[in-house]
Amino acid sequence: MNEPSFSSAPPPGHGTGSDRALAVASHLGLSIAVPLVVVLSRGHRSAYVCHQAVEALNFQITVMLAVLASSLAAVVPVGIVALPLVLAAAIGFAVQAARAAGRGAWHRYPVTVRFLS
């Protein structure tokens, strides 16, 4: 009877090392420009890079709209509180996505409007 082998190494992920690096850069770019450049320049070569860059792009567009709405609402106390919360959540979700991309996982942001597919 074959026993399962256990090792401390993580299971292999998706994408090559350069694919993972581009995916991480897409998530940590914290702007619309970085994932847009990645998807336009390398998205056609790797489905993994394309998926990660499009996810990051959709998330950054969603964050931009949330920051705009919070900024406009800053004339009332709710907007003043919402803006730092939106920014902190955006950074936290981007770091989480970058860590997943570094492992080769197919990550999807939990609170994102999917403008592009």
Backbone hydrogen bonds in HBPLUS format (Angstrom, degrees):
<---DONOR---> <-ACCEPTOR-->    atom                        ^
c    i                          cat <-CA-CA->   ^        H-A-AA   ^      H-
h    n   atom  resd res      DA  || num        DHA   H-A  angle D-A-AA Bond
n    s   type  num  typ     dist DA aas  dist angle  dist       angle   num
A0014-HIS N   A0104-GLY O   3.04 MM  90  4.50 164.5  2.06 111.0 115.9     1
A0020-ARG N   A0016-THR O   2.92 MM   4  6.19 160.1  1.96 154.0 158.6     2
A0021-ALA N   A0017-GLY O   2.98 MM   4  6.21 154.1  2.05 143.9 151.3     3
A0022-LEU N   A0018-SER O   3.01 MM   4  6.20 157.8  2.06 144.7 149.9     4
A0023-ALA N   A0019-ASP O   2.95 MM   4  6.19 152.0  2.03 144.8 153.1     5
A0024-VAL N   A0020-ARG O   2.87 MM   4  6.11 160.0  1.91 152.7 157.4     6
A0025-ALA N   A0021-ALA O   2.93 MM   4  6.14 161.1  1.97 146.9 152.5     7
A0026-SER N   A0022-LEU O   2.91 MM   4  6.11 146.9  2.03 142.1 150.9     8
A0027-HIS N   A0023-ALA O   3.21 MM   4  6.53 151.4  2.30 145.1 151.3     9
A0028-LEU N   A0024-VAL O   2.94 MM   4  6.16 157.8  1.99 155.1 161.8    10
A0029-GLY N   A0025-ALA O   2.96 MM   4  5.69 117.4  2.36 140.5 150.5    11
A0036-LEU N   A0032-ILE O   3.23 MM   4  6.20 150.8  2.32 146.3 155.0    12
A0037-VAL N   A0033-ALA O   2.92 MM   4  6.09 160.9  1.96 155.9 159.9    13
A0038-VAL N   A0034-VAL O   3.04 MM   4  6.28 161.5  2.08 152.8 158.3    14
A0039-VAL N   A0035-PRO O   2.88 MM   4  6.03 166.7  1.90 148.9 152.2    15
A0040-LEU N   A0036-LEU O   3.01 MM   4  6.11 155.0  2.08 145.3 152.4    16
A0041-SER N   A0037-VAL O   2.86 MM   4  5.88 149.8  1.95 146.0 154.2    17
A0042-ARG N   A0038-VAL O   2.81 MM   4  5.56 165.7  1.83 150.7 155.4    18
A0043-GLY N   A0039-VAL O   3.17 MM   4  4.22 133.4  2.40 102.7 111.8    19
A0045-ARG N   A0042-ARG O   3.07 MM   3  5.48 151.5  2.15 112.4 120.9    20
A0050-CYS N   A0046-SER O   3.01 MM   4  6.19 164.9  2.03 150.8 155.5    21
A0051-HIS N   A0047-ALA O   2.95 MM   4  6.04 162.6  1.98 144.5 149.1    22
A0052-GLN N   A0048-TYR O   3.05 MM   4  6.26 169.9  2.06 153.8 156.2    23
A0053-ALA N   A0049-VAL O   2.90 MM   4  5.99 165.3  1.92 153.9 158.3    24
A0054-VAL N   A0050-CYS O   2.92 MM   4  6.00 160.3  1.96 150.7 156.2    25
A0055-GLU N   A0051-HIS O   2.95 MM   4  6.12 157.7  2.00 148.2 154.7    26
A0056-ALA N   A0052-GLN O   2.95 MM   4  6.16 162.8  1.98 148.2 152.9    27
A0057-LEU N   A0053-ALA O   2.85 MM   4  6.00 153.0  1.92 143.8 151.8    28
A0058-ASN N   A0054-VAL O   2.87 MM   4  6.05 167.3  1.89 152.5 155.3    29
A0059-PHE N   A0055-GLU O   2.96 MM   4  6.13 159.4  2.00 148.9 155.0    30
A0060-GLN N   A0056-ALA O   2.88 MM   4  6.06 159.7  1.92 148.7 154.1    31
A0061-ILE N   A0057-LEU O   2.99 MM   4  6.21 154.3  2.06 150.7 157.3    32
A0062-THR N   A0058-ASN O   3.01 MM   4  6.22 158.5  2.06 146.0 152.1    33
A0063-VAL N   A0059-PHE O   2.84 MM   4  6.11 158.3  1.89 152.4 158.6    34
A0064-MET N   A0060-GLN O   2.89 MM   4  6.01 156.9  1.95 141.6 148.2    35
A0065-LEU N   A0061-ILE O   3.04 MM   4  6.30 156.7  2.10 148.4 153.7    36
A0066-ALA N   A0062-THR O   2.96 MM   4  6.22 152.4  2.04 146.4 154.6    37
A0067-VAL N   A0063-VAL O   2.81 MM   4  6.02 157.4  1.86 156.5 162.2    38
A0068-LEU N   A0064-MET O   2.97 MM   4  6.15 155.4  2.03 143.0 150.0    39
A0069-ALA N   A0065-LEU O   2.95 MM   4  6.14 161.8  1.98 145.5 150.4    40
A0070-SER N   A0066-ALA O   2.88 MM   4  6.03 157.4  1.93 144.5 151.2    41
A0071-SER N   A0067-VAL O   2.81 MM   4  5.93 152.9  1.89 145.5 153.3    42
A0072-LEU N   A0068-LEU O   2.94 MM   4  6.17 158.6  1.99 149.6 155.1    43
A0073-ALA N   A0069-ALA O   2.97 MM   4  6.13 144.0  2.10 139.5 149.7    44
A0074-ALA N   A0071-SER O   3.15 MM   3  5.04 159.5  2.19 100.4 105.9    45
A0076-VAL N   A0073-ALA O   3.07 MM   3  5.92 169.3  2.08 124.1 127.4    46
A0079-GLY N   A0076-VAL O   3.12 MM   3  5.72 127.0  2.42 116.8 127.6    47
A0081-VAL N   A0077-PRO O   3.15 MM   4  6.41 150.8  2.24 148.9 155.4    48
A0082-ALA N   A0078-VAL O   2.85 MM   4  5.99 152.3  1.92 147.3 156.3    49
A0083-LEU N   A0079-GLY O   3.16 MM   4  6.12 162.2  2.19 147.5 148.7    50
A0086-VAL N   A0082-ALA O   2.85 MM   4  6.05 158.0  1.90 161.1 166.9    51
A0087-LEU N   A0083-LEU O   3.08 MM   4  6.33 165.7  2.10 154.1 157.6    52
A0088-ALA N   A0084-PRO O   2.91 MM   4  6.02 160.2  1.95 145.2 150.8    53
A0089-ALA N   A0085-LEU O   2.93 MM   4  6.02 162.5  1.96 147.6 152.7    54
A0090-ALA N   A0086-VAL O   2.91 MM   4  6.06 154.0  1.97 146.3 153.9    55
A0091-ILE N   A0087-LEU O   3.07 MM   4  6.30 160.2  2.11 147.9 152.2    56
A0092-GLY N   A0088-ALA O   2.98 MM   4  6.19 163.0  2.01 149.0 154.1    57
A0093-PHE N   A0089-ALA O   2.84 MM   4  6.00 167.9  1.86 155.2 158.1    58
A0094-ALA N   A0090-ALA O   2.98 MM   4  6.04 154.1  2.05 142.9 150.4    59
A0095-VAL N   A0091-ILE O   2.98 MM   4  6.18 158.1  2.03 150.1 155.4    60
A0096-GLN N   A0092-GLY O   3.03 MM   4  6.23 160.7  2.07 147.5 153.0    61
A0097-ALA N   A0093-PHE O   2.93 MM   4  6.11 156.4  1.99 145.6 151.9    62
A0098-ALA N   A0094-ALA O   2.88 MM   4  6.07 154.4  1.95 146.0 153.3    63
A0099-ARG N   A0095-VAL O   2.96 MM   4  6.19 156.6  2.01 150.0 155.7    64
A0100-ALA N   A0096-GLN O   3.10 MM   4  6.36 157.7  2.15 145.0 150.9    65
A0101-ALA N   A0097-ALA O   2.86 MM   4  6.10 157.7  1.91 149.3 155.9    66
A0102-GLY N   A0098-ALA O   2.88 MM   4  6.06 148.4  1.98 145.0 153.5    67
A0103-ARG N   A0099-ARG O   3.23 MM   4  6.54 135.1  2.45 137.8 148.4    68
A0103-ARG N   A0100-ALA O   3.11 MM   3  5.21 132.6  2.35  97.1 109.7    69
A0105-ALA N   A0100-ALA O   2.95 MM   5  5.24 160.0  1.99 153.1 146.6    70
A0104-GLY N   A0101-ALA O   3.02 MM   3  4.90 145.2  2.14  96.0 106.9    71
